[in-house]
Amino acid sequence: MSGVFITLEGGEGVGKSTQLTVVREHLMQSGRDVLVTREPGGTPFAEAIRDLLLAPREEAVSGQAELLLMFAARAAHLEQRIRPALARGQWVVCDRFTDATYAYQGGGRGLPQEEIAVLERLVQGDFRPHATILLDAPVEIGLARMQERGAPDRFEREQAAFFERVRGVYLARAAAEPERFIVIDASRPVEEVSAAVRGALDALLERHA
Ligand code: TMP
């Protein structure tokens, strides 16, 4: 496998979509062959699972069913899109990956981290991102930005306490794996955040020259 796998993570309203564009453009300007994709999703089948997961519904959804669907989508995405792109030597930039499962299903929903780890091993083996950019901001800032957007999906309907737990797990994972994570303070003005993202990418480009 010769490509580089970068994931972008963060809570709601941290400016992930804006920074995804920054990442794509910076890597392309540096001459890299880039594939941008997302989770849950990334293949037609996995996008259908995404629709199922994000649609608001009356009934309570089983946390375990939600967890299994996240990994079902990931298995399809990895096999059909991510691994082939890396094998071609592409730089794959993924809007969320397994850290989101630890944060949302583990932190937010309270599912045991060990159960997630079992599925991670089953679906991914030793496969992990080369680098993960975590856009971090206090929950109230993210939620205020989120409210400016359209109709909330099933996750966006959660309460602030849910997103506090999500943020807590992201930060704990970043602290446990400082060599993989780049934590960027996303509460600053967007130009400063973009500059920090470009700086992080320059370090990665040098490492994987
Ligand atoms: P997005 O809004 O960033 O596109 O992500 C869709 C939602 O899916 C977001 O609220 C986070 C959630 N999610 C999980 O709960 N677990 C996961 O493993 C992934 C990839 C996303």
Residues whose N, C-alpha, C, O or C-beta is under 5 A from the ligand:
A	BS01	TMP	E39 P40 M70 R96 F97 A100 T101 Y104 Q105 F155
